[in-house]
Each structure stands twice: as C-alpha cells, then as structure tokens.
Amino acid sequence: MNNAIHLAKTLQSAQLPPWQELPVARINNHLLILIEAKGEYPWHQHDDRDDGFLVLTGCLGVELPDGIVMVGTGELFVVPKGVRHRTFSDDGAQVLLIEQRVGEL
C-alpha cells in the first residue's frame, strides 16, 4: 500500500451501521479498526488481549466495573485484557480500535 488512509473519509464512505467493524490496516499483530459508535455496545471482556480506543470525533464512554471513563476527541483509552467493559455514545463517535488479532485483514 502506497497511499495514506484518510480515516474520516474511509468511515464516511463505508456508511456502516453503528458498531460494525471496518478493518483498515494491520501493524504487526495489531489490527486497526474503524467504527461509528452510537448507542450502547454490550458488556464483554477479552481474556487474551487489551482493547485500545482512540476517539477521532465525538465522545465515547467506557464503563468498567469500578466506574465510567469518558474519552473525548483526540484521546486514547486502553482497557486491559480480562477487564469486563461496555462502550456507549449518546451523540455518536468515530473511533479507531486497536486490537491484537491474528489472521485478519
């Protein structure tokens, strides 16, 4: 690939429903995934990997067992592996997920 990826344009042109993943790049064993966050995503946990959320626009809430972290535009938050969490966004947010995954994209 010899072209830069414009994240906002890529997500906008895909016109995906909320929370549907759009893999855009791989860096070693990490997958970079765009999502449009809107509403609530169910409680879950990853026993084998951390979950990174880089908010491109808007605000993303990350609810953990001990409280809520609000992640705004330009902010990054990492949920350590094994920690139960759910994400939500009332007004919508464009988010780049950073996850260790093998064999995808």
C-alpha positions in Angstrom: 0.0 0.0 0.0 1.5 3.3 -1.1 -1.3 5.6 0.0 -2.2 7.2 3.3 -5.6 6.2 4.8 -7.9 9.1 5.5 -9.8 7.7 8.4 -12.8 10.0 8.5 -13.4 9.7 4.7 -13.0 6.0 4.8 -15.5 5.6 7.6 -17.9 8.1 6.0 -17.8 6.4 2.6 -18.4 2.9 4.1 -21.8 4.0 5.6 -21.8 1.2 8.1 -24.3 0.7 10.9 -23.2 1.6 14.4 -20.6 -0.7 15.9 -19.9 -2.6 12.7 -16.1 -3.0 12.4 -14.2 -1.8 9.3 -10.6 -3.1 9.4 -8.3 -0.5 7.7 -4.7 -1.6 8.5 -2.5 -4.1 10.3 0.6 -3.2 12.2 2.5 -6.3 13.1 -0.1 -8.4 15.0 -2.4 -5.4 15.8 -5.5 -4.7 13.7 -6.7 -1.1 13.3 -10.4 -1.0 13.0 -12.8 2.0 12.4 -16.3 2.1 14.0 -19.1 4.5 14.3 -20.1 4.3 17.9 -23.8 5.1 18.6 -25.9 3.8 21.4 -24.6 1.0 23.6 -22.4 -2.0 23.0 -23.0 -4.9 25.3 -20.8 -5.9 28.3 -17.9 -8.2 27.3 -14.3 -8.9 28.0 -11.2 -10.1 26.2 -9.2 -12.6 28.2 -6.4 -12.7 25.6 -5.9 -9.0 24.6 -6.1 -5.4 25.6 -8.7 -3.2 23.9 -7.5 0.3 22.7 -9.9 3.1 21.8 -8.7 6.2 20.0 -11.6 8.7 19.6 -11.3 10.5 16.3 -14.5 12.6 16.8 -17.2 12.8 19.5 -17.1 11.2 22.9 -17.0 7.6 23.9 -18.0 6.3 27.3 -16.2 3.2 28.6 -18.0 1.6 31.5 -15.9 -0.6 33.8 -16.8 -2.4 37.0 -15.5 0.5 39.1 -16.7 3.4 37.1 -17.0 5.2 33.8 -14.3 6.8 31.7 -15.3 9.5 29.1 -12.9 9.5 26.2 -13.1 12.6 24.0 -11.8 13.6 20.6 -8.1 13.0 20.3 -8.0 10.9 23.5 -6.9 7.3 23.8 -8.0 4.8 26.4 -6.9 1.2 26.9 -8.9 -1.5 28.6 -6.5 -4.1 29.9 -7.2 -7.8 29.0 -9.6 -9.6 31.3 -11.4 -6.4 32.3 -15.2 -6.5 31.7 -16.4 -3.4 30.0 -19.0 -1.9 27.7 -18.9 1.2 25.5 -21.5 3.8 24.6 -22.0 7.1 22.9 -25.2 9.0 23.1 -24.3 11.5 20.3 -22.1 9.3 18.3 -18.3 9.0 18.0 -15.9 7.9 15.3 -13.4 5.5 16.9 -10.2 3.7 15.9 -10.0 0.4 17.7 -6.5 -1.0 18.2 -6.6 -4.7 19.0 -4.1 -7.6 18.9 -5.6 -10.0 16.4 -4.0 -12.8 14.3 -5.1 -13.8 10.8 -7.5 -10.9 9.9 -7.5 -8.2 7.3 
